[in-house]
């Protein structure tokens, strides 16, 4: 069973994302902040990461950039889901290595489409 790591400081958002990912057949790993997320990504090596941007300790941009620099996590697809909705925010997220940038509140179909494309 493929595994997703959901990195978000909101338990409610993690639960919503986990519900969608479970229906797609993923087992769920969770992290409450960027630092914990980086550690879990390195140790668990999930198949895909769903990452919030605005978090304590390390924001999603920092986490994505760091994961893409590490050989053991560089090839894991990262999807950013965030409330930051400016075009410059999206540009910056994709520049850090994310394969998709979804704005909250999000449509579940947008997440399904991004995951399907990432894993194709």
C-alpha distances in whole Angstrom, upper triangle without the diagonal:
4,7,10,13,16,19,22,25,25,23,24,22,19,19,20,17,14,15,15,12,10,12,10,7,6,7,10,12,16,19,23,25,25,25,23,20,21,21,17,17,19,17,13,13,11,10,12,15,17,20,23,27,29,28,30,31,29,29,26,28,28,25,24,27,26,22,24,26,24,23,20,19,21,18,16,16,18,19,22,23,26,30,32,33,35,35,36,33,30,32,32,28,27,30,28,25,23,22,22,25,24,27,27,28,25,24,21,21,22,19,17,19,18,15,15,18,16,13,16
4,7,10,13,16,19,23,23,22,22,20,17,18,18,15,13,15,14,10,10,12,10,7,5,6,9,11,14,17,21,22,22,23,20,17,18,19,15,14,16,15,12,11,8,6,8,11,13,17,20,23,26,25,28,28,26,25,22,24,25,21,20,23,23,19,20,23,21,20,17,15,17,15,12,13,14,16,19,20,23,27,28,29,32,31,32,29,27,28,28,24,24,26,24,21,19,18,19,21,21,24,24,25,23,22,19,19,19,16,14,16,15,12,12,15,13,10,13
4,7,10,13,16,19,20,18,19,18,14,15,16,13,11,13,13,9,10,12,11,9,5,5,6,7,10,13,17,18,18,19,17,14,15,15,12,11,13,13,9,9,5,5,7,9,11,14,17,20,23,22,24,24,22,22,19,22,22,18,18,21,20,17,18,21,19,19,16,14,16,14,11,12,13,14,16,18,21,24,26,27,30,30,30,27,25,27,26,22,22,24,22,20,18,17,18,20,20,23,22,23,21,21,18,19,19,15,15,17,15,12,14,16,13,12,15
4,6,10,13,16,16,16,17,14,11,13,13,10,9,12,11,8,9,12,10,10,6,6,5,6,8,11,14,15,15,17,15,11,13,14,11,10,13,13,10,9,6,6,5,6,7,10,14,17,19,19,21,21,19,19,16,18,19,16,15,18,18,15,16,20,18,19,16,13,15,14,10,10,10,11,13,14,17,21,22,24,26,26,27,23,22,24,23,19,19,22,19,17,15,15,15,16,16,19,19,20,18,18,16,17,16,13,13,15,13,10,13,15,12,11,15
4,6,10,13,14,13,15,13,10,12,13,10,9,13,13,10,12,15,14,13,10,9,6,5,6,7,11,12,12,13,11,8,10,11,8,7,11,11,9,9,6,8,7,5,6,8,11,14,17,15,17,18,16,16,13,16,16,13,13,16,15,13,15,18,16,18,15,12,14,14,10,11,9,10,12,13,15,19,20,23,25,25,25,22,21,23,21,18,18,21,18,16,14,15,15,16,16,18,18,19,18,19,17,19,18,14,15,17,15,12,16,17,14,14,18
4,6,10,10,10,12,9,6,9,10,8,8,11,11,10,12,15,14,15,11,11,7,6,5,6,9,10,10,13,11,8,11,13,10,10,14,14,12,12,10,11,9,6,5,6,8,12,14,13,15,16,15,14,11,15,16,12,13,16,16,14,16,19,19,20,18,15,17,16,13,12,10,10,10,10,12,16,18,20,22,23,23,20,19,21,20,16,18,20,18,16,14,15,14,14,14,15,15,16,15,17,15,17,16,12,14,17,14,13,16,18,15,16,20
4,7,9,10,12,10,7,11,12,10,11,14,15,13,15,18,18,18,15,14,11,9,6,5,6,6,7,10,8,6,9,11,9,10,13,14,13,13,12,14,11,7,6,5,6,9,11,9,11,12,11,10,8,12,13,10,11,14,14,13,15,18,17,20,18,15,16,17,14,13,10,10,10,10,11,14,16,18,21,22,22,18,18,20,18,15,17,19,16,16,14,16,15,14,14,15,14,16,16,18,17,19,18,15,17,19,16,15,19,20,17,18,22
4,5,7,9,7,6,10,11,10,11,14,15,14,17,19,19,20,17,16,13,11,8,6,5,6,8,11,10,9,12,14,13,13,17,18,17,17,15,17,14,11,8,6,5,8,8,7,10,12,11,10,9,13,14,12,13,16,16,16,18,21,21,23,21,18,20,20,17,16,13,12,10,9,9,12,14,17,19,21,21,17,17,20,18,15,18,20,17,18,15,17,16,14,14,14,12,14,14,17,16,19,18,15,18,20,18,17,21,22,20,21,25
4,6,9,8,8,11,13,12,14,17,18,18,19,22,23,23,20,19,15,13,10,8,5,5,8,11,10,10,13,15,14,16,19,20,19,20,19,21,18,14,12,10,8,10,8,6,7,10,11,10,11,14,15,13,15,18,18,18,21,23,23,26,24,21,23,24,21,20,17,16,13,12,11,13,15,18,21,23,22,19,20,22,20,18,21,22,20,21,18,21,19,17,16,16,14,15,16,20,19,22,21,18,21,23,21,21,24,25,23,25,28
4,5,5,6,9,10,11,12,14,16,16,18,20,21,22,20,19,15,14,11,10,7,9,12,15,14,13,17,18,17,18,22,22,21,22,20,22,19,16,13,11,9,11,10,9,11,14,14,13,13,17,18,16,18,21,22,21,24,26,26,28,27,24,25,26,22,21,18,16,14,12,11,12,15,18,21,23,24,20,20,24,22,19,22,24,22,23,20,22,20,18,16,15,12,13,15,17,17,21,20,17,20,23,21,21,24,25,24,25,29
4,6,5,6,9,10,10,12,15,15,16,18,20,21,18,17,13,13,9,9,8,11,14,16,14,14,18,19,17,18,22,22,20,22,19,21,19,16,14,13,12,15,14,12,14,16,17,16,16,20,21,19,20,24,23,22,25,28,27,29,27,24,26,27,23,22,19,18,16,14,14,15,18,21,24,27,27,23,23,27,25,22,25,27,25,25,22,24,22,20,18,17,15,15,16,18,17,21,20,18,20,23,22,21,24,26,24,25,29
4,5,5,6,9,10,11,13,14,15,17,19,20,18,18,14,15,12,13,11,14,17,19,18,17,20,22,20,21,24,24,23,24,21,22,20,17,14,14,12,15,15,14,16,19,20,18,18,21,23,21,22,25,26,24,27,30,29,32,29,26,28,28,24,23,20,18,16,13,13,14,18,20,23,26,26,23,23,26,25,22,25,28,26,26,22,24,21,19,17,16,13,12,13,15,15,18,18,16,18,21,21,20,23,25,24,25,28
4,5,5,6,8,10,11,12,14,16,17,19,17,16,13,14,11,12,11,13,15,18,17,15,18,20,18,19,22,23,21,22,19,20,17,14,11,11,9,12,12,12,15,18,18,16,15,18,20,18,19,22,23,22,24,27,27,29,27,23,25,25,21,19,17,14,13,10,10,11,15,17,20,22,23,20,19,23,22,19,21,24,22,22,19,20,17,16,13,12,10,10,10,13,12,16,15,13,15,18,17,17,20,22,21,22,25
4,6,5,6,9,10,10,12,14,15,16,14,13,10,10,7,9,9,11,14,16,14,13,16,17,15,16,20,20,18,18,16,17,14,12,9,10,10,13,14,13,15,18,17,16,14,18,19,17,18,21,21,20,22,25,25,26,24,21,23,23,19,18,15,14,13,11,12,14,17,19,23,24,25,21,21,24,23,19,21,24,22,21,18,19,17,16,14,15,12,13,13,15,13,16,16,13,15,18,17,16,19,21,19,20,24
4,6,5,6,9,10,10,12,14,15,13,13,10,11,10,12,12,15,17,20,17,16,19,20,18,19,22,22,20,21,18,19,16,15,12,13,13,17,17,16,19,21,21,20,18,22,23,21,21,25,25,23,26,29,28,29,27,24,26,25,21,20,18,16,16,13,15,17,20,22,25,27,28,24,24,27,26,23,24,27,25,25,21,22,20,19,17,17,14,14,14,15,13,16,17,14,15,19,18,17,20,22,21,21,25
4,5,5,7,9,10,11,13,15,14,14,12,13,12,14,14,17,19,22,20,18,21,23,20,20,24,24,22,22,19,19,16,15,12,13,13,16,17,17,20,23,22,20,18,22,24,21,21,25,26,24,26,29,29,30,28,25,26,25,21,20,17,15,14,12,13,15,18,19,23,25,26,23,22,25,25,21,23,26,25,24,20,20,18,17,14,14,11,11,10,11,9,13,13,11,13,16,16,15,18,20,20,20,23
4,5,5,6,9,10,11,13,11,12,10,11,10,13,13,15,17,20,18,15,18,20,17,17,21,21,19,19,15,15,13,11,8,10,11,15,16,16,19,21,20,18,16,19,21,19,18,22,23,21,22,26,25,27,24,21,22,21,18,16,14,11,12,9,12,14,17,18,22,23,24,21,19,23,22,19,20,23,22,20,17,17,15,14,12,13,11,11,10,11,8,11,11,8,10,13,13,11,14,17,16,17,20
4,5,5,6,9,10,10,9,9,6,9,9,12,13,16,18,20,17,15,18,19,16,16,20,20,17,17,14,14,12,11,10,12,13,17,19,18,21,23,22,20,18,21,23,20,20,23,24,21,23,26,25,26,24,21,23,22,18,17,15,14,14,13,15,18,21,22,25,26,28,24,23,26,25,22,23,26,24,22,19,19,17,17,15,17,15,15,14,14,11,14,14,11,12,15,15,13,15,18,17,17,20
4,6,5,6,9,10,10,10,9,12,12,16,17,19,21,24,21,19,22,23,20,20,24,23,20,21,17,17,15,15,13,15,16,20,21,21,24,26,25,23,21,24,26,23,23,27,27,25,26,30,29,30,27,24,26,24,21,19,18,16,17,15,17,19,22,23,27,28,29,26,25,28,28,24,25,28,27,25,22,21,19,19,17,18,16,15,13,13,10,12,14,11,11,15,15,14,16,19,18,18,21
4,6,5,7,9,9,11,11,13,14,17,18,20,21,24,22,19,22,24,21,20,24,24,20,20,16,15,14,13,11,14,16,19,21,21,24,27,25,23,20,23,25,23,22,25,26,24,25,28,28,29,26,23,24,23,19,17,16,14,15,13,16,18,21,22,25,26,27,24,22,25,26,22,22,26,25,23,19,18,16,16,14,16,14,14,12,10,7,9,11,8,7,11,12,10,12,15,15,15,18
4,5,5,7,6,8,8,11,12,15,17,19,20,22,20,17,20,21,18,17,20,20,17,17,13,12,10,11,10,13,15,19,21,21,24,26,24,22,19,22,24,21,20,23,24,21,22,26,25,25,23,20,21,20,16,14,14,12,14,13,17,20,22,23,26,26,28,24,22,25,25,21,22,25,23,21,18,17,16,16,15,17,16,16,14,13,10,11,12,9,8,11,11,9,11,14,13,13,15
4,5,5,5,6,7,11,13,16,19,21,22,24,21,19,22,22,19,19,22,21,18,18,14,14,13,14,13,16,18,22,24,24,26,28,26,25,22,25,27,24,23,27,27,24,25,29,27,28,25,22,24,22,18,17,17,16,18,17,20,23,25,26,30,30,31,28,26,29,29,25,25,28,27,24,21,20,19,20,19,21,19,19,17,16,12,14,15,12,11,15,15,12,13,17,16,15,18
4,5,7,10,11,15,16,20,22,24,25,27,25,22,25,26,22,22,25,25,21,21,17,16,15,16,15,19,20,24,26,26,29,31,29,28,25,27,29,26,25,29,29,26,27,31,30,30,27,25,26,24,20,19,19,17,19,18,21,24,26,27,30,30,32,29,27,29,30,26,26,30,28,26,23,21,20,21,19,21,20,19,17,15,11,12,14,12,10,13,14,12,12,16,16,15,17
4,6,9,11,14,16,20,22,24,24,27,24,21,24,25,21,20,23,23,19,19,15,13,12,14,14,17,20,23,26,26,29,30,28,27,24,26,28,25,23,27,27,24,25,28,27,27,25,22,23,21,18,16,16,15,18,17,21,24,26,26,29,29,30,28,25,28,28,24,24,27,26,23,20,18,17,19,18,20,20,20,17,15,11,11,13,10,8,11,12,9,9,13,13,11,13
4,7,10,13,16,19,22,24,25,26,24,21,23,24,20,19,22,21,17,17,13,12,12,15,15,19,21,25,27,27,29,31,29,28,25,27,28,25,24,27,27,24,25,28,27,26,24,22,23,21,17,17,18,17,20,20,23,26,28,29,32,32,33,30,28,30,30,26,26,29,27,25,22,20,20,22,21,23,23,23,20,19,15,15,17,14,11,14,15,11,12,15,15,12,15
4,6,9,12,16,19,21,21,23,20,17,19,20,16,15,18,18,14,14,10,9,10,11,12,16,18,22,24,24,26,27,25,24,22,24,25,22,21,24,24,21,22,25,24,23,21,18,20,18,15,14,15,15,17,17,21,24,26,27,30,30,31,28,26,28,28,24,24,27,25,22,19,18,18,20,19,22,21,22,19,19,15,16,17,13,12,15,14,11,12,15,14,12,15
4,7,10,14,17,19,20,21,18,16,18,18,14,14,17,16,12,13,9,10,11,12,13,16,19,22,24,23,25,26,25,24,22,24,25,21,21,24,24,20,22,25,23,23,20,18,21,19,16,16,16,16,19,19,22,25,27,29,32,32,33,29,27,30,29,25,25,28,26,23,21,21,20,22,21,23,23,23,21,21,17,19,19,16,15,18,17,14,15,18,17,15,18
4,7,10,13,16,17,18,15,13,16,15,12,12,15,14,11,12,9,11,10,10,11,13,16,19,21,19,21,22,21,21,19,22,22,19,19,22,22,19,21,24,22,23,20,17,20,19,15,15,15,15,16,16,19,22,24,26,29,30,30,27,25,28,27,23,24,26,24,22,19,20,19,20,19,21,20,21,19,20,17,19,19,15,15,18,17,14,16,19,17,16,20
4,7,11,13,14,14,11,9,12,12,8,9,12,11,9,10,8,11,10,9,10,12,14,18,19,17,19,19,18,18,17,20,20,16,17,20,19,16,19,21,20,21,17,15,18,18,14,15,14,15,16,16,19,22,24,26,29,29,29,26,25,27,26,22,23,25,22,21,19,20,20,20,20,22,21,21,20,21,19,21,21,17,17,20,18,16,19,21,18,17,21
4,7,9,11,12,9,8,11,11,8,10,13,13,11,13,11,13,12,10,10,10,12,15,16,14,15,16,16,16,14,18,18,14,16,19,18,16,19,21,20,21,19,16,19,19,16,16,14,14,15,14,16,19,21,24,27,28,28,24,23,26,24,20,22,24,21,20,18,20,19,19,19,20,18,19,19,21,18,21,20,17,18,21,19,17,20,22,19,19,23
4,6,8,9,6,5,9,9,7,9,12,12,12,13,12,15,13,11,10,10,10,13,14,11,12,12,12,13,12,15,15,12,14,17,16,14,18,20,19,21,18,16,18,19,16,17,14,15,14,14,15,18,20,23,25,27,26,22,22,24,22,19,21,23,20,19,18,20,20,19,19,20,18,20,20,22,20,23,22,18,20,23,20,19,22,24,21,21,25
4,7,9,7,7,11,11,11,13,15,16,15,17,16,19,17,13,12,10,10,12,11,8,9,10,11,11,12,15,15,13,15,18,17,16,20,22,21,23,21,19,21,22,19,19,16,16,15,14,15,17,18,22,24,26,25,22,22,25,22,19,22,24,20,21,19,21,21,19,19,19,17,19,20,22,21,24,23,20,22,25,22,21,25,26,23,24,28
4,6,6,6,9,10,11,12,14,16,16,17,16,19,17,13,12,10,9,10,9,6,6,7,7,8,9,12,11,10,13,15,14,14,17,19,18,21,20,17,19,21,18,18,15,16,14,14,14,16,17,20,22,24,23,19,20,22,19,17,20,21,18,19,17,20,20,18,18,18,17,19,20,23,22,25,23,20,23,25,22,21,25,26,23,24,28
4,6,5,6,9,10,10,12,14,15,15,15,18,15,12,12,9,9,9,9,7,7,6,5,6,7,9,8,6,9,11,10,11,14,15,15,18,17,14,16,18,16,16,13,14,13,14,14,16,16,20,21,23,21,18,18,20,17,15,17,18,14,16,15,18,18,17,18,18,18,20,21,24,23,25,23,20,23,24,21,21,24,24,21,23,27
4,5,5,6,9,10,11,13,14,15,16,19,17,14,15,12,12,13,13,10,9,6,6,9,10,12,10,8,11,13,10,11,15,15,14,18,16,14,16,19,17,18,16,17,16,17,17,20,20,23,25,26,24,21,22,23,20,18,20,20,17,18,17,21,21,20,22,22,22,24,24,27,26,29,27,24,26,28,24,23,27,27,24,25,29
4,6,5,6,9,10,11,12,13,14,17,16,13,14,12,13,14,14,11,11,9,9,11,12,15,13,10,13,15,13,12,16,17,16,18,16,14,17,19,16,18,16,17,16,17,18,21,21,25,27,28,26,23,23,25,22,19,22,22,19,19,18,21,22,21,22,23,22,24,24,26,25,28,26,23,25,27,24,22,26,26,23,24,28
4,5,5,6,9,10,10,11,11,14,12,9,10,9,10,12,13,11,11,11,9,10,10,12,11,8,10,13,11,10,13,15,14,16,14,12,14,16,13,14,12,13,13,14,16,19,19,22,24,25,24,20,20,22,19,17,18,19,16,16,15,18,18,18,19,20,20,22,21,24,22,24,23,19,21,23,20,19,22,23,19,20,24
4,6,5,6,9,10,10,11,14,13,10,12,11,13,13,15,13,13,11,9,11,10,12,10,6,9,10,8,7,11,12,10,13,11,9,12,14,12,14,12,14,14,16,18,21,21,24,25,26,24,21,21,22,19,16,18,18,15,15,15,17,19,19,20,22,22,24,24,26,25,27,24,21,23,25,21,20,23,23,20,21,24
4,5,5,6,8,10,12,15,15,13,15,14,16,17,18,15,15,13,12,14,14,16,13,10,12,14,11,10,14,14,12,14,11,11,14,16,14,16,15,18,18,20,21,24,24,27,29,29,28,25,25,26,23,20,22,22,18,18,18,21,22,22,24,25,25,27,27,29,27,29,27,24,25,27,24,22,25,26,22,22,26
4,5,5,6,7,9,12,12,10,13,13,15,17,18,16,16,15,14,15,14,17,15,12,13,15,13,11,14,16,13,15,12,10,14,15,13,15,14,16,17,18,20,23,24,27,29,29,28,25,25,26,23,20,22,23,19,18,18,20,21,21,22,24,24,26,25,27,25,26,25,21,23,25,22,20,23,23,20,20,24
4,6,5,5,6,10,9,8,11,11,14,16,18,16,17,16,14,15,13,15,14,10,11,13,11,8,11,13,10,12,9,7,10,11,9,11,11,14,15,17,19,23,23,26,27,27,26,23,22,23,21,18,19,20,16,15,15,16,18,19,20,23,23,25,24,25,24,25,23,20,21,22,19,17,20,21,17,17,21
4,6,6,9,12,12,12,15,15,18,19,21,19,19,17,16,17,16,17,15,12,12,14,11,8,11,12,9,10,7,6,10,12,10,13,14,17,18,20,22,26,26,29,30,30,29,26,25,25,23,20,21,21,18,16,17,19,21,22,24,26,27,29,27,29,27,28,27,23,24,26,22,20,23,23,19,19,23
4,6,9,12,14,13,16,17,20,21,23,21,21,19,18,20,18,20,18,15,16,17,14,12,15,15,12,13,9,10,13,14,13,16,16,19,20,22,25,28,29,31,33,33,32,29,28,29,26,23,24,25,21,20,20,22,23,25,26,28,28,30,29,30,28,30,28,25,25,27,24,22,24,25,21,21,24
4,6,9,11,11,14,15,19,21,23,21,22,20,19,20,18,20,19,15,16,18,16,13,15,17,14,14,10,10,14,14,11,14,15,17,19,21,23,27,28,30,32,32,31,28,27,28,26,23,23,25,21,20,19,20,22,23,24,27,27,28,27,28,25,27,26,22,22,24,22,19,21,22,19,18,21
4,7,9,9,13,15,18,20,23,21,22,21,19,20,17,19,18,14,14,16,14,11,13,14,12,11,8,7,10,10,8,11,12,15,17,20,22,26,27,29,30,30,29,26,25,26,24,21,21,22,19,17,16,17,19,21,22,25,26,27,26,27,24,25,24,20,21,22,19,16,19,19,16,15,18
4,6,7,10,13,16,19,21,20,22,21,19,19,17,18,18,15,14,17,15,12,14,16,14,14,11,9,12,10,7,9,10,13,15,17,20,24,25,27,29,28,28,25,23,25,23,20,20,21,19,16,15,15,17,19,20,23,23,25,23,23,21,22,21,17,17,19,16,13,15,16,13,12,16
4,7,10,13,17,19,23,22,24,24,21,21,18,19,20,16,15,17,17,13,14,17,15,15,12,10,11,9,6,7,9,12,15,17,20,24,25,26,28,27,28,25,23,24,23,19,19,21,18,15,14,13,15,18,19,22,23,24,22,22,19,20,19,15,15,16,14,10,12,13,10,8,12
4,7,10,13,16,19,19,21,22,19,18,15,16,17,14,12,15,15,12,13,16,15,15,13,10,11,9,6,5,6,8,11,13,17,20,21,22,24,24,24,21,19,20,20,16,15,18,16,13,11,11,12,14,15,18,19,21,18,19,16,17,15,12,12,14,11,8,11,11,8,8,12
4,6,10,12,15,15,18,18,15,14,11,13,14,11,9,13,13,10,12,15,15,16,14,10,11,11,7,6,5,6,8,10,13,17,18,20,22,22,22,18,17,18,17,14,14,16,14,12,9,10,11,12,13,16,16,18,16,18,16,17,15,12,13,14,11,10,13,13,10,11,15
4,7,10,13,13,16,17,15,13,10,12,14,11,10,14,15,13,14,17,17,19,17,14,15,14,10,9,6,5,6,7,10,14,15,17,19,19,20,16,15,17,16,12,13,16,14,13,10,10,10,10,10,12,13,14,13,14,13,15,13,9,12,13,10,9,13,14,11,13,16
4,6,9,10,13,14,11,9,6,9,11,9,8,12,13,11,13,16,17,19,18,14,15,15,12,10,7,6,5,6,8,12,12,15,17,18,17,14,13,15,14,10,12,15,12,12,9,11,10,9,10,12,12,14,13,16,15,17,15,12,15,16,13,12,16,16,14,16,19
4,6,7,11,13,11,8,6,9,11,10,10,13,15,14,16,19,19,22,21,17,18,19,16,14,10,9,6,5,5,8,10,12,15,16,16,12,12,15,13,10,13,15,13,14,11,14,12,10,10,10,10,12,12,15,15,18,15,13,16,18,15,15,19,19,17,19,23
4,6,10,11,9,5,4,6,9,9,9,12,14,14,15,18,19,22,22,18,18,19,17,15,12,10,7,7,6,8,8,11,13,14,13,10,10,13,11,8,12,13,11,13,11,14,13,10,11,10,11,14,14,17,18,20,17,16,19,20,17,18,21,21,19,22,25
4,7,10,8,5,6,9,10,11,12,15,16,17,19,20,22,25,24,21,21,23,20,19,15,14,10,10,7,8,8,12,14,16,15,11,13,16,13,12,15,17,15,17,15,18,16,13,13,12,12,14,15,19,20,22,20,18,22,23,20,21,25,24,23,25,28
4,7,6,5,7,10,10,10,13,15,15,16,19,20,21,24,23,20,21,23,20,19,16,15,12,12,10,11,12,16,17,20,18,15,16,19,16,14,18,19,16,18,16,19,18,16,16,15,14,16,18,21,22,24,22,20,23,25,22,22,26,26,24,26,29
4,6,7,10,12,11,11,15,16,16,17,20,21,21,25,24,21,23,25,22,22,19,19,16,16,14,15,15,19,20,23,21,18,20,22,19,17,21,21,18,20,19,23,22,20,20,19,18,20,21,25,25,28,26,23,27,28,25,25,29,29,27,29,32
4,7,10,12,10,10,14,15,14,15,18,19,19,23,22,20,21,24,22,22,19,19,17,18,16,18,17,21,22,24,22,19,21,22,19,18,21,21,18,20,19,23,23,21,22,21,21,23,24,28,28,30,28,25,28,30,27,26,30,30,27,29,33
4,7,8,6,7,10,11,10,12,15,15,16,20,19,17,18,20,19,19,16,16,14,15,14,16,16,19,20,21,19,16,18,19,15,14,17,17,14,16,16,19,19,18,19,19,19,22,22,26,26,28,25,23,26,27,24,24,27,27,24,26,29
4,6,5,6,9,10,11,12,14,16,17,20,20,17,18,20,18,17,14,14,11,12,11,13,12,15,16,18,16,12,14,16,12,11,14,15,12,14,13,17,17,15,16,16,16,19,19,23,23,25,22,20,24,24,21,21,25,25,22,24,28
4,5,5,6,8,10,10,12,14,16,19,18,15,15,17,15,14,10,10,8,9,9,12,11,14,15,16,15,11,12,13,11,8,11,12,9,11,10,13,13,11,13,13,14,17,17,20,20,22,19,17,20,21,17,18,21,21,18,21,24
4,5,5,6,9,10,11,12,15,18,18,15,14,16,15,14,11,11,9,11,11,13,11,14,14,15,12,10,10,11,8,6,9,9,6,9,9,13,13,11,14,14,16,19,19,22,22,24,20,19,22,22,18,19,22,21,19,21,24
4,6,5,6,9,10,11,13,16,17,14,14,16,15,15,12,14,12,14,14,16,15,18,18,18,16,13,14,14,11,10,12,11,8,11,11,15,16,15,17,18,19,22,22,25,25,27,24,22,25,25,21,21,25,24,21,23,26
4,5,5,6,9,10,11,14,14,11,11,14,12,13,10,12,11,13,14,17,16,19,19,20,18,15,15,16,13,11,13,13,9,10,10,14,15,14,17,18,19,21,21,24,23,25,22,20,22,23,19,19,22,22,18,21,24
4,5,5,6,9,10,13,13,10,9,11,10,10,7,9,9,12,13,17,15,18,18,18,16,13,13,13,11,8,9,10,6,6,7,10,12,12,15,17,18,21,20,22,22,23,20,18,20,20,16,16,20,19,15,18,21
4,6,5,6,9,12,13,11,9,12,12,12,10,13,12,15,16,19,17,19,19,19,16,14,14,13,10,9,10,9,5,7,9,12,14,14,17,19,21,24,23,26,26,26,23,21,23,23,19,20,23,21,18,20,23
4,5,5,7,10,11,9,9,12,12,13,12,15,14,17,18,21,20,22,23,22,20,18,18,17,14,13,14,12,9,10,12,15,17,17,20,22,23,26,25,28,27,28,25,23,25,25,21,21,24,23,19,21,24
4,5,5,8,8,5,6,9,8,10,9,12,13,16,18,21,21,23,23,23,21,19,18,18,15,13,13,13,9,9,10,13,15,16,19,21,23,25,24,26,25,26,23,21,22,23,19,18,21,20,16,18,21
4,6,8,9,6,4,7,8,9,9,13,14,17,19,22,21,23,23,22,20,18,17,16,14,12,12,11,8,7,9,11,14,16,19,22,24,26,25,27,26,26,23,21,23,22,18,18,20,19,15,17,20
4,6,9,8,6,10,11,13,13,16,17,21,22,25,24,25,25,24,22,20,20,19,16,15,15,13,10,10,13,15,18,19,23,25,27,29,28,30,30,30,27,25,26,26,22,22,24,22,19,21,23
4,6,6,6,9,10,13,14,17,18,22,23,27,26,28,28,27,25,23,22,22,19,17,17,16,13,12,14,17,20,21,24,26,28,31,29,31,30,30,28,25,27,27,23,22,24,23,19,20,23
4,6,5,8,10,13,15,18,20,24,26,29,28,30,30,29,28,26,24,24,21,20,19,18,15,14,16,17,21,23,26,28,30,32,31,32,31,31,29,26,27,27,23,22,24,22,19,19,21
4,6,8,9,12,14,18,20,23,25,29,28,30,31,30,29,26,25,25,23,20,20,20,17,15,16,18,21,23,25,28,29,31,30,31,29,30,28,25,25,26,22,20,22,22,18,18,21
4,6,6,9,10,14,16,19,21,25,25,26,27,27,25,23,21,21,20,17,16,17,14,12,13,14,17,19,21,24,25,28,26,27,26,26,24,21,22,22,19,17,20,19,15,15,18
4,6,8,10,13,15,19,21,25,24,25,26,25,23,21,20,19,17,15,14,14,11,9,11,12,15,18,21,23,25,28,26,27,26,26,24,21,22,22,18,17,19,18,14,15,17
4,6,9,13,15,19,22,25,25,26,27,25,24,22,20,20,19,16,15,15,13,10,11,11,14,17,20,23,25,27,25,26,24,24,22,19,20,19,16,15,16,15,11,12,14
4,6,10,13,16,19,23,23,24,25,24,24,21,19,19,18,15,14,15,13,10,10,10,13,15,17,21,22,24,22,23,21,21,19,16,17,17,14,12,14,13,10,10,13
4,7,10,13,16,20,20,21,22,21,21,18,16,17,16,13,11,13,12,8,7,6,9,12,14,17,19,21,19,20,18,18,16,13,14,14,10,9,11,10,6,8,11
4,6,10,13,16,16,18,19,18,18,15,13,14,13,10,9,12,10,7,5,6,7,9,11,14,16,18,16,18,17,17,14,12,14,14,10,9,13,12,9,11,14
4,7,10,13,14,15,17,16,16,14,11,13,13,9,9,12,11,9,6,6,5,6,8,11,13,15,13,14,13,14,11,8,11,11,7,8,11,11,9,11,14
4,6,10,10,11,14,14,14,11,9,12,11,7,9,12,10,10,6,8,6,5,6,8,10,13,11,14,14,15,12,10,13,13,10,11,15,14,12,15,18
4,7,9,10,13,14,15,11,10,13,13,10,12,15,14,14,10,11,8,6,5,6,6,9,8,11,11,13,10,9,12,13,11,12,15,16,14,17,20
4,5,8,11,12,13,10,10,13,12,10,13,15,15,15,12,14,11,8,6,5,5,8,9,12,14,16,13,12,16,16,14,16,19,19,18,21,23
4,6,9,12,13,10,11,14,14,12,15,18,17,18,16,17,14,10,9,5,5,7,9,13,15,17,15,14,18,19,17,19,22,22,21,24,27
4,6,9,9,6,8,11,11,10,13,15,15,17,14,16,14,10,9,7,8,10,12,15,18,19,16,16,20,20,18,20,23,22,22,25,27
4,7,8,7,7,10,11,11,13,15,16,17,15,16,13,9,9,6,8,10,11,14,17,18,15,16,19,19,17,20,23,22,21,25,27
4,5,5,7,9,10,11,13,14,16,17,16,17,14,11,11,9,12,14,15,18,20,21,18,19,22,21,19,22,25,23,23,27,28
4,5,5,6,9,10,11,12,14,16,14,15,13,10,11,11,14,16,16,18,21,21,17,19,22,20,18,21,23,21,21,25,26
4,5,5,6,9,10,10,12,15,14,16,14,11,13,13,16,18,18,21,23,24,20,21,24,22,20,23,25,23,22,26,27
4,5,5,6,9,10,11,13,12,14,12,9,11,10,13,16,16,19,21,21,18,18,22,21,18,20,23,21,20,24,26
4,5,5,6,8,10,11,9,11,9,6,8,9,12,15,14,17,19,19,15,15,19,17,14,17,20,18,17,21,22
4,6,5,6,9,10,10,11,10,9,12,13,16,19,18,20,22,22,18,18,21,19,16,19,21,19,18,22,23
4,6,5,6,9,9,12,11,10,13,14,17,19,19,22,23,23,19,19,22,21,18,20,23,20,19,22,24
4,5,5,7,6,9,8,7,10,11,14,17,16,19,20,20,17,16,19,18,15,16,19,17,16,19,21
4,5,5,5,6,7,7,11,13,16,19,18,19,20,20,16,16,18,17,13,15,18,15,14,17,19
4,5,7,9,11,11,14,16,19,22,21,23,24,24,20,19,22,20,17,19,21,18,16,20,21
4,6,9,11,11,15,16,19,22,21,23,24,24,20,19,22,21,17,18,21,19,16,19,21
4,6,9,10,14,17,19,22,20,22,22,22,19,17,19,18,14,15,18,15,13,15,17
4,6,7,10,13,16,19,17,18,18,18,15,13,16,15,11,12,15,13,10,13,16
4,7,10,14,17,19,16,17,17,16,13,12,13,12,8,10,12,9,7,11,12
4,7,10,13,15,13,14,14,13,10,9,11,10,6,9,11,9,8,12,14
4,7,10,12,10,12,13,13,10,10,13,12,9,11,14,13,12,16,17
4,7,9,7,9,10,11,7,7,11,11,9,11,14,14,13,17,18
4,6,6,9,11,13,10,10,14,14,12,15,18,17,17,20,22
3,4,8,10,13,11,11,14,15,14,16,19,19,19,22,24
4,7,9,12,11,11,14,16,15,17,20,20,21,23,25
4,6,8,7,8,11,12,12,14,16,17,17,20,22
4,5,5,7,9,10,11,13,15,16,17,19,20
4,5,5,6,9,10,11,12,14,15,17,18
4,5,5,6,8,10,10,12,14,15,16
4,5,5,6,9,10,11,12,14,15
4,5,5,6,8,10,10,12,14
4,6,5,6,9,10,11,12
4,6,5,6,9,10,11
4,6,5,6,9,10
4,5,5,6,8
4,6,5,6
4,6,5
4,6
4
